Amino acid sequence: MNRNIICWFEIYADHVERAKMFYTDVLGTEFHDSPTAFGDDFKMSFFSPSENKGVSGALIEMKGARIGNNSNTSTIVYFPCKDCSVEESRVEKAGGKIVKPKMSIGEHGFISLCIDSECNTFGLYSME
């Protein structure tokens, strides 16, 4: 299992192309658009894997997402788990909320989306 406390991040954007230009200008990074077709309501562009030093992420444009201004979906970090349903089962007892129960993300494994006690969205990630 990944030993980093964070294994993935997503930065949500109203316009993924504009966000790519911003991060390219500021960080000098390159992006690779997702080859998976998600439709017009969802676009994903990955930070360059050649620059990845253990934790990777993507820019996300998703119809209906509340972006910025203290919304709870501007940035999401994912925590690695052996089976994310185990940690998910502890969320509500700890004062959080489950937004999206464990779901498959295809060959990439499984995720759960949750809200913590401070109204921050976070993800749980596992291959099982």
C-alpha positions as CSV (number, residue, x, y, z in Angstrom):
1,M,0.0,0.0,0.0
2,N,1.1,3.6,-0.7
3,R,2.8,5.0,2.4
4,N,2.1,8.7,1.5
5,I,-0.6,10.2,3.6
6,I,-2.1,11.6,0.4
7,C,-2.2,9.5,-2.7
8,W,-4.1,11.7,-5.2
9,F,-5.5,15.3,-5.5
10,E,-8.0,17.0,-7.7
11,I,-8.2,20.8,-8.3
12,Y,-11.6,21.7,-9.6
13,A,-11.9,24.5,-12.2
14,D,-14.7,26.3,-14.1
15,H,-12.6,26.1,-17.2
16,V,-10.0,23.3,-17.3
17,E,-8.2,24.8,-20.3
18,R,-7.7,28.1,-18.5
19,A,-6.5,26.3,-15.4
20,K,-4.0,24.3,-17.4
21,M,-2.6,27.5,-18.8
22,F,-2.4,29.0,-15.3
23,Y,-0.5,26.0,-13.8
24,T,1.7,25.8,-16.9
25,D,2.6,29.5,-16.6
26,V,3.2,29.3,-12.8
27,L,4.8,25.9,-12.4
28,G,6.1,25.1,-15.9
29,T,4.3,21.8,-15.8
30,E,2.7,19.9,-18.6
31,F,-0.7,18.2,-18.7
32,H,-2.1,15.2,-20.3
33,D,-5.9,15.1,-21.0
34,S,-7.7,11.9,-19.9
35,P,-8.1,9.4,-22.7
36,T,-11.3,8.2,-21.1
37,A,-14.5,9.8,-22.5
38,F,-16.6,11.2,-19.6
39,G,-19.0,13.2,-21.8
40,D,-19.4,17.0,-21.9
41,D,-20.2,17.2,-18.2
42,F,-16.7,16.1,-17.0
43,K,-13.2,16.8,-18.2
44,M,-9.9,15.7,-16.6
45,S,-6.4,16.7,-17.3
46,F,-3.5,15.0,-15.4
47,F,-0.4,16.8,-14.1
48,S,2.6,15.5,-16.0
49,P,3.6,12.0,-14.8
50,S,7.3,12.7,-15.5
51,E,7.1,15.4,-12.7
52,N,5.4,13.0,-10.2
53,K,7.4,12.4,-7.1
54,G,5.0,10.1,-5.3
55,V,1.6,11.9,-5.3
56,S,-0.2,12.8,-8.5
57,G,-3.3,14.7,-9.4
58,A,-5.5,16.3,-12.0
59,L,-7.5,19.4,-12.9
60,I,-11.2,18.6,-13.1
61,E,-14.0,20.5,-14.9
62,M,-17.4,19.1,-13.8
63,K,-20.8,20.4,-14.5
64,G,-22.6,21.4,-11.3
65,A,-19.5,21.5,-9.1
66,R,-19.3,24.5,-6.7
67,I,-15.9,26.0,-7.4
68,G,-13.9,28.4,-5.1
69,N,-15.2,30.9,-2.7
70,N,-15.0,28.5,0.3
71,S,-17.0,25.8,-1.4
72,N,-16.3,22.3,-0.3
73,T,-15.3,21.1,-3.8
74,S,-12.4,23.4,-4.9
75,T,-9.8,20.8,-4.0
76,I,-10.1,17.2,-3.0
77,V,-7.3,15.1,-1.5
78,Y,-7.5,11.3,-1.5
79,F,-6.2,9.2,1.3
80,P,-5.0,5.6,0.5
81,C,-6.7,2.7,2.1
82,K,-6.6,-1.1,1.7
83,D,-10.4,-1.1,1.3
84,C,-12.0,2.3,1.4
85,S,-15.3,0.9,2.7
86,V,-13.6,0.2,6.0
87,E,-12.6,3.9,6.6
88,E,-15.9,5.0,5.0
89,S,-17.8,3.1,7.7
90,R,-16.2,5.3,10.4
91,V,-17.0,8.7,8.8
92,E,-20.5,9.4,10.2
93,K,-19.6,8.2,13.7
94,A,-16.7,10.6,13.7
95,G,-19.0,13.5,12.8
96,G,-18.7,13.5,9.0
97,K,-20.9,12.7,6.1
98,I,-20.7,10.3,3.2
99,V,-21.3,12.1,-0.1
100,K,-20.7,9.2,-2.5
101,P,-20.4,5.7,-1.1
102,K,-17.6,3.4,-2.4
103,M,-17.8,3.2,-6.1
104,S,-15.7,1.7,-8.9
105,I,-13.5,3.9,-11.0
106,G,-12.8,1.0,-13.4
107,E,-9.3,-0.4,-13.7
108,H,-8.1,2.3,-11.3
109,G,-9.8,1.0,-8.2
110,F,-12.4,2.4,-5.9
111,I,-13.2,5.7,-4.2
112,S,-15.5,7.1,-1.6
113,L,-16.2,10.8,-1.3
114,C,-16.9,12.2,2.2
115,I,-17.2,15.5,4.1
116,D,-15.2,15.9,7.3
117,S,-16.3,17.6,10.6
118,E,-15.2,21.0,9.1
119,C,-17.2,20.7,5.9
120,N,-14.2,19.8,3.7
121,T,-14.7,17.2,1.0
122,F,-12.1,14.4,1.0
123,G,-11.7,11.1,-0.8
124,L,-10.8,7.6,0.2
125,Y,-9.0,5.5,-2.4
126,S,-8.3,1.7,-2.6
127,M,-7.7,-1.0,-5.2
128,E,-10.0,-3.4,-3.3
